[in-house]
Amino acid sequence: MLIAPVGILAGVAAAIPASAAPPPAAATCAACHGENGGGGGGGTFPRLAGQLAAYLARQLHDFKSGARANRIMQPLAAGLSDDQITALAQYYSRAQAPYPSRQKVNPATLAHGESLVRLGKWSAEVPACATCHGPKLAGLAPDFPMLAGQYADYIAGQINAFRRGGRRSDPLNLMQHVARGLDDADVKAVAAYLAWLRPGGDNQVPKVKVASPAARRVAAKGFQPPPESAIPGGPDGEMIRFGEQVFTDTGHYAKAYTGNVLNCSNCHLDRGRLANSAPMWAAFGRYPRYRKKNDKVNTLADRIQGCFVFSMNGKPPPADSKVMVALESYFHWLATGVPVNTDPPGTGYPDVPKPARAPDPARGAQVFKTHCALCHGADGQGRTSAGAVVFPPLWGPQSFNWGAGMHRIPTAAAFIKANMPLGLGGTLTDQQAWDVAAFVDHHPRPQDPRFTGSVKETKQKYHQHMGYYGQVPSTPTKKEITPP
């Protein structure tokens, strides 16, 4: 972003109302960024029109402080007041500018880019771009910019800057990690696909067969589920694909059975494929089996129903419902080639040794602030983009209830240690994982559906484990749920 020299800004008011004309500085910006911030220079200068105001403001502040290096932008931003930065960011976020004509791109490159953007490259621990920037790539202020429609050369240039360490202003160094997991072909494909997108437009990519990313690096020598391109045709394939949709967008495709905004894929990453994130290919062949939780031999359908009751704070889908058949079909297909009654490497969440010091919610609060609040919000209530939940709430009325496995501190610590922060699994110490698990679980959430009417009695009957049930109030709920 190129901003006018300080002399040109001398007469600009401290703040510019939303209804005012463009600030005088915008005329100078147009020399590089195009009329109304449409971008220019074939991608040398990015598109600003429609970008998130908070993101634009943050970048200007980073240029001003030197956190983001650029020989042109740093001296120019240094002369801007905070109010002037706010005014310019607000103006460009509201500006409208036409998109350039789409460039001709090899369909296979587009398809590969779509796979990386929508599915990720978990073999290199790279989550999908859409995981952080939102399903519509509309961004999540102030840290994750809108990507749809940005110039390909600019996107590629920024990814490469992160790869080489030339850009270091990303929170948690997340983009540096992501960028290092992409090779040259990946960068080209991601940039081409994002540039090809049009917010609210026709974004259908020509269909070609491209294998989806494999499982996580830790499972490279173990089982890897089949690629998405191997889903069969016909009714079987249709049901498998519907199962994947239910799994990744549960509130939409299984709305009748959910009571919060969580998706199955929030706790089982990479669409239930990721090793050490309780992958579905490992779970399928382990049922029927006895579970102490409900003191009976559970079928796979029983297990899935329990997830809806506790993790989704909803109600169990009937065993013969389309939702249930679709999920079982999807899990069955993911498990192609896995022997039954086995625990292959990557099953469940790896146990984390008990730390030297007892888990402490107070210490966990600092871990959360430093490593988790970026995505889940300072209040733990998750974050949304363009009306869609991007990062789930971790407590409160829209999160899992007191009967879910994740309210147990050891379970939460195991998931966190292996998988969080997203794409940076394994970077927290064991102590940090236990402490932040205690912090998350030391918050109100919906009542256990098995509640007998007495907290003491319910605790004695169902909660003889490490957790905070009975110590922390339940979030009031009007739902009456009968567990399976």
C-alpha positions in Angstrom: 0.0 0.0 0.0 1.5 3.4 -1.0 0.3 6.4 1.0 0.7 10.1 0.1 3.8 11.9 1.4 3.3 13.7 4.7 3.1 17.2 3.0 0.1 16.2 1.0 -1.6 15.0 4.2 -1.0 18.2 6.1 -4.5 19.5 5.6 -6.3 16.3 6.1 -8.8 16.3 9.0 -7.9 14.0 12.0 -10.8 11.7 11.1 -13.1 11.4 8.1 -16.7 10.5 8.5 -18.0 7.5 6.6 -20.2 9.7 4.4 -17.3 12.1 3.5 -15.5 12.2 0.1 -12.3 10.3 -0.3 -9.4 11.8 1.8 -6.9 13.8 -0.3 -4.3 11.1 0.3 -6.4 8.7 -1.8 -5.5 10.6 -5.0 -1.8 9.8 -4.4 -2.6 6.2 -3.5 -4.3 5.8 -6.8 -1.0 6.3 -8.7 0.0 2.8 -7.5 -3.1 1.1 -6.2 -5.4 2.2 -9.0 -8.6 4.2 -8.9 -10.6 3.4 -5.8 -7.9 1.0 -4.7 -8.4 -1.6 -7.4 -4.7 -2.4 -7.5 -2.2 -2.0 -10.2 1.2 -2.9 -11.7 0.1 -6.4 -12.6 0.1 -7.3 -8.9 3.0 -5.3 -7.8 0.6 -3.1 -5.8 -2.3 -5.0 -4.1 -6.0 -4.4 -4.3 -7.2 -2.4 -1.4 -10.8 -1.9 -2.3 -13.1 -4.0 0.0 -10.3 -5.1 2.2 -11.0 -5.3 6.0 -10.5 -1.9 7.6 -9.0 -3.3 10.7 -6.5 -5.3 8.6 -5.5 -2.3 6.5 -5.1 -0.2 9.7 -2.9 -2.8 11.3 -0.7 -3.0 8.2 -0.2 0.8 8.2 0.6 0.7 11.9 3.1 -2.2 11.3 4.8 -0.2 8.5 4.9 2.8 10.8 6.5 0.9 13.7 8.8 -1.1 11.4 7.2 -4.4 12.2 6.6 -4.9 8.5 9.5 -3.9 6.3 9.0 -2.0 3.0 11.3 0.8 1.8 8.5 2.8 0.3 5.8 2.3 2.9 7.8 2.7 6.1 8.8 6.3 5.7 5.3 7.3 4.4 3.4 5.5 7.1 5.7 7.1 9.7 4.1 10.5 9.0 0.5 9.4 9.5 -1.4 10.0 12.7 -3.5 7.2 14.2 -6.7 9.0 13.1 -5.4 9.4 9.5 -4.6 5.7 9.4 -8.1 4.9 10.6 -9.6 7.3 8.0 -7.7 5.8 5.1 -8.4 2.2 6.2 -12.1 2.9 6.4 -12.2 4.6 3.1 -10.6 1.7 1.2 -12.7 -0.9 3.0 -15.8 0.8 1.6 -14.3 1.5 -1.8 -15.6 -0.4 -4.9 -13.4 -1.1 -7.9 -13.9 -3.5 -10.9 -11.8 -6.6 -10.9 -9.5 -7.2 -13.9 -10.5 -9.9 -16.4 -9.6 -13.4 -15.3 -6.4 -14.7 -16.7 -6.3 -18.0 -18.5 -5.1 -20.6 -16.0 -4.4 -24.3 -16.5 -7.4 -26.2 -15.0 -5.1 -28.6 -13.1 -3.3 -25.6 -11.5 -6.7 -24.1 -10.4 -7.8 -27.4 -9.1 -4.6 -27.9 -7.1 -4.9 -24.3 -5.8 -8.5 -25.0 -4.7 -7.4 -28.1 -2.9 -4.8 -26.3 -1.0 -7.1 -23.3 -0.2 -10.1 -25.5 0.8 -8.4 -28.6 2.2 -4.8 -27.7 3.1 -1.6 -29.7 2.9 -1.6 -31.6 6.1 1.3 -33.7 5.0 3.4 -30.6 5.7 1.2 -29.5 8.6 -0.4 -26.7 6.5 -4.0 -26.1 7.3 -6.4 -24.9 4.6 -6.4 -21.1 3.9 -10.1 -21.1 4.4 -9.6 -22.3 8.0 -8.3 -18.9 9.0 -9.5 -16.6 6.3 -13.0 -17.9 6.3 -14.9 -20.2 3.9 -15.6 -17.3 1.5 -12.0 -16.1 1.9 -13.5 -12.8 3.1 -10.9 -12.5 5.9 -11.1 -12.1 9.7 -10.0 -8.8 11.0 -7.5 -7.6 12.0 -5.1 -10.6 11.5 -6.4 -12.5 8.5 -7.0 -10.5 5.3 -9.6 -11.0 2.6 -7.9 -13.0 -0.2 -10.6 -13.5 -2.8 -9.8 -11.5 -5.9 -6.3 -10.4 -4.9 -3.6 -10.3 -7.6 -1.8 -13.6 -8.1 1.6 -12.0 -8.4 1.1 -10.1 -5.2 -0.1 -13.2 -3.3 2.8 -15.2 -4.5 5.2 -12.5 -3.6 3.9 -12.2 -0.1 3.9 -16.0 0.5 7.5 -16.1 -0.7 8.4 -13.2 1.6 7.0 -15.3 4.5 8.9 -18.4 3.2 12.2 -16.5 3.1 11.7 -14.5 6.3 11.4 -11.2 4.6 7.9 -10.6 6.2 7.7 -11.4 9.9 4.7 -9.4 11.1 2.3 -12.4 11.2 0.8 -13.4 14.6 2.5 -16.5 16.1 4.6 -16.7 13.0 1.8 -18.8 11.6 2.2 -17.6 8.0 5.9 -18.2 8.1 5.2 -21.8 9.1 2.5 -22.2 6.5 4.6 -20.7 3.7 7.5 -23.0 4.5 5.3 -26.0 3.9 4.5 -24.9 0.4 6.7 -25.6 -2.6 6.9 -23.4 -5.7 4.1 -25.3 -7.5 1.9 -24.9 -4.4 2.5 -21.2 -4.2 1.7 -20.7 -7.9 -1.5 -22.7 -7.6 -2.7 -21.0 -4.4 -2.1 -17.6 -5.9 -3.8 -18.4 -9.2 -6.9 -19.8 -7.5 -7.3 -16.9 -5.0 -6.8 -14.4 -7.9 -9.4 -16.3 -9.9 -12.1 -16.0 -7.2 -14.7 -13.3 -7.2 -16.6 -12.4 -4.0 -20.2 -13.4 -4.6 -19.5 -14.5 -8.2 -19.3 -17.8 -10.1 -16.3 -19.6 -8.7 -16.8 -23.1 -10.0 -13.4 -24.6 -10.8 -13.2 -26.9 -13.9 -13.3 -30.5 -12.6 -10.0 -32.4 -13.0 -8.7 -35.3 -10.9 -6.2 -34.0 -8.4 -5.3 -36.1 -5.3 -6.2 -34.4 -2.0 -3.5 -33.8 0.6 -2.3 -36.9 2.5 -2.4 -37.4 6.2 -0.1 -35.6 8.7 3.7 -36.0 8.6 3.7 -38.1 11.7 1.7 -40.8 9.9 3.8 -40.7 6.7 5.0 -44.3 7.4 1.6 -45.5 8.6 -1.9 -45.5 7.2 -3.0 -42.7 5.0 -6.7 -42.4 4.0 -7.6 -42.4 0.3 -7.6 -39.1 -1.5 -10.8 -37.3 -2.2 -10.4 -38.0 -5.9 -10.9 -41.7 -5.1 -14.4 -41.3 -3.9 -16.5 -43.6 -6.1 -19.3 -42.5 -8.4 -23.0 -43.5 -8.1 -25.1 -43.6 -4.9 -22.2 -44.8 -2.7 -20.1 -41.8 -3.7 -23.0 -39.4 -3.2 -23.6 -40.7 0.3 -19.8 -40.5 1.1 -19.7 -36.9 -0.1 -22.8 -36.0 1.9 -21.1 -37.5 5.0 -18.1 -35.3 4.5 -20.4 -32.3 4.2 -22.2 -33.2 7.4 -18.8 -33.7 9.1 -17.4 -30.3 8.1 -20.6 -28.2 8.2 -22.6 -30.0 10.8 -24.9 -27.1 11.7 -26.0 -26.8 8.2 -26.3 -30.4 7.0 -27.5 -31.8 10.3 -29.2 -28.8 11.7 -32.1 -30.9 13.2 -29.7 -32.6 15.5 -27.3 -29.9 16.7 -27.7 -27.5 19.6 -24.6 -25.3 19.1 -22.3 -24.0 16.3 -19.6 -26.6 16.4 -18.7 -28.9 13.6 -17.4 -32.5 13.8 -14.2 -31.3 12.2 -13.5 -28.9 15.0 -12.2 -31.8 17.1 -11.3 -34.2 14.3 -9.1 -32.0 12.0 -8.7 -32.2 8.2 -12.2 -33.6 7.8 -11.5 -36.5 10.1 -8.3 -37.5 8.3 -5.6 -36.1 10.5 -3.5 -38.5 12.6 -3.4 -37.7 16.3 -6.6 -35.8 16.0 -8.9 -38.8 16.6 -9.2 -39.6 12.9 -12.3 -41.4 11.6 -10.3 -43.9 9.7 -8.9 -45.2 13.0 -12.3 -45.1 14.8 -14.3 -47.0 12.3 -12.9 -50.5 12.8 -12.9 -50.2 16.6 -16.7 -50.7 17.0 -18.7 -52.4 18.4 -16.9 -52.1 21.7 -17.6 -51.6 25.4 -17.5 -48.0 26.7 -17.4 -47.3 30.4 -19.1 -43.9 29.8 -22.5 -45.5 29.2 -21.7 -49.0 30.5 -22.6 -50.9 27.4 -21.2 -52.3 24.2 -21.5 -49.4 21.7 -22.0 -49.7 18.0 -20.5 -47.0 15.8 -24.0 -45.4 15.5 -24.2 -45.3 19.3 -20.8 -43.5 19.4 -21.8 -41.0 16.8 -25.1 -40.3 18.5 -23.2 -39.6 21.7 -21.2 -37.0 19.9 -24.3 -35.2 18.8 -25.7 -35.3 22.4 -22.6 -34.2 24.2 -20.2 -32.4 21.8 -23.0 -30.8 19.7 -25.3 -30.3 22.7 -28.0 -31.7 20.5 -30.0 -34.8 20.0 -29.1 -38.2 18.5 -29.8 -38.8 14.8 -31.8 -42.0 14.3 -29.7 -44.9 13.3 -31.4 -45.2 10.0 -31.4 -41.4 9.2 -29.7 -40.0 6.2 -27.3 -38.1 8.4 -26.2 -41.2 10.3 -25.9 -43.4 7.1 -23.9 -40.7 5.5 -21.4 -40.3 8.4 -20.9 -44.1 8.6 -20.4 -44.3 4.8 -17.8 -41.5 5.0 -16.0 -43.1 7.9 -16.1 -46.6 6.2 -14.6 -45.1 3.1 -11.8 -43.3 5.0 -10.9 -46.6 6.7 -10.4 -48.4 3.4 -7.5 -50.8 4.1 -7.4 -50.4 7.9 -7.6 -53.8 9.7 -10.5 -54.0 12.2 -10.0 -54.2 15.9 -6.6 -52.4 15.7 -5.3 -49.1 17.0 -3.0 -48.0 14.1 -0.5 -45.2 14.7 -2.3 -41.8 14.9 -5.4 -43.2 16.6 -7.1 -40.8 19.0 -5.2 -38.0 20.8 -1.7 -39.0 22.1 -1.6 -39.0 25.9 0.4 -36.2 27.4 2.4 -37.0 30.6 1.1 -35.4 33.7 3.1 -32.2 34.3 5.4 -31.5 37.2 3.0 -28.9 38.5 -0.8 -29.5 38.8 -2.8 -27.9 36.0 -3.5 -24.3 36.8 -6.3 -22.2 35.1 -4.5 -19.0 36.1 -1.3 -20.0 34.3 -3.5 -21.3 31.5 -5.1 -17.9 31.1 -1.7 -16.5 30.0 -1.1 -19.4 27.6 -4.5 -18.8 26.1 -3.9 -15.1 25.7 -0.6 -15.7 24.0 -1.4 -18.7 21.8 -5.1 -19.2 21.5 -7.0 -15.8 21.7 -5.8 -14.9 18.1 -8.2 -17.5 16.7 -10.8 -18.2 19.4 -11.1 -14.6 20.6 -10.1 -13.1 24.0 -13.5 -14.1 25.3 -13.2 -17.7 24.0 -16.4 -17.3 22.0 -14.9 -18.0 18.6 -14.8 -15.8 15.6 -16.9 -15.5 12.5 -16.3 -14.3 8.9 -19.0 -13.3 6.5 -21.6 -14.9 8.8 -19.8 -18.3 9.1 -18.1 -19.6 12.2 -14.4 -19.8 11.4 -13.0 -20.6 14.9 -15.3 -22.4 17.4 -16.3 -21.1 20.8 -14.6 -23.0 23.6 -17.1 -22.4 26.4 -20.5 -20.8 26.9 -23.9 -21.7 25.4 -22.6 -22.4 21.9 -19.8 -24.8 23.0 -19.8 -28.5 24.0 -21.6 -29.4 27.2 -20.4 -30.9 30.5 -20.9 -34.4 29.2 -18.5 -34.1 26.2 -15.1 -35.8 26.5 -13.3 -32.5 25.8 -14.4 -31.2 29.3 -12.0 -33.7 30.8 -8.7 -31.9 31.3 -6.5 -34.9 30.2 -8.5 -35.2 26.9 -8.4 -31.5 26.2 -4.7 -31.4 27.0 -4.0 -34.3 24.6 -5.9 -32.6 21.8 -4.2 -29.2 22.4 -0.7 -30.6 22.7 -0.9 -32.5 19.4 -2.9 -30.0 17.3 -2.9 -26.5 18.7 -2.2 -23.7 17.8 -3.7 -24.8 14.4 -0.9 -25.9 12.1 1.6 -25.5 15.0 0.8 -28.7 16.9 3.5 -29.9 19.2 4.9 -26.4 19.9 3.4 -26.0 23.4 5.1 -27.7 26.3 3.3 -30.4 28.2 2.8 -28.0 31.1 1.3 -25.4 28.8 -1.1 -27.9 27.3 -2.4 -29.0 30.7 -2.6 -25.5 32.0 -4.5 -24.1 29.0 -6.8 -27.2 29.0 -7.6 -26.4 32.7 -8.3 -22.7 31.8 -10.7 -23.6 28.9 -12.5 -26.3 31.0 -12.7 -23.9 34.0 -15.6 -22.0 32.3 -19.4 -22.4 32.3 -20.9 -24.5 29.6 -24.3 -26.3 29.0 -25.5 -28.8 31.6 -24.7 -32.5 31.2 -27.7 -34.0 29.5 -27.6 -36.8 32.0 -28.2 -34.4 34.9 -30.3 -36.1 37.5 -31.5 -32.9 39.1 -28.7 -32.9 41.6 -25.2 -31.6 40.7 -23.7 -33.7 43.5 -25.4 -36.9 42.4 -24.6 -36.3 38.7 -20.9 -35.6 39.6 -20.8 -38.8 41.7 -22.4 -40.9 38.9 -20.7 -39.5 35.8 -17.8 -37.3 36.7 -15.2 -39.2 38.6 -12.4 -37.9 36.5 -10.2 -34.8 36.3 -12.5 -31.9 35.4 -14.5 -29.0 36.9 -18.1 -30.3 36.8 -19.8 -29.1 40.0 -17.2 -26.5 40.6 -18.2 -24.3 37.7 -21.8 -23.3 37.1 -23.5 -24.7 34.0 -24.8 -22.3 31.3 -28.6 -22.2 31.5 -30.3 -24.1 28.7 -33.9 -24.9 27.9 -33.1 -28.1 26.0 -34.3 -31.4 27.4 -32.2 -34.1 25.9 -32.4 -37.9 26.2 -29.0 -39.4 25.6 -28.7 -42.6 23.6 
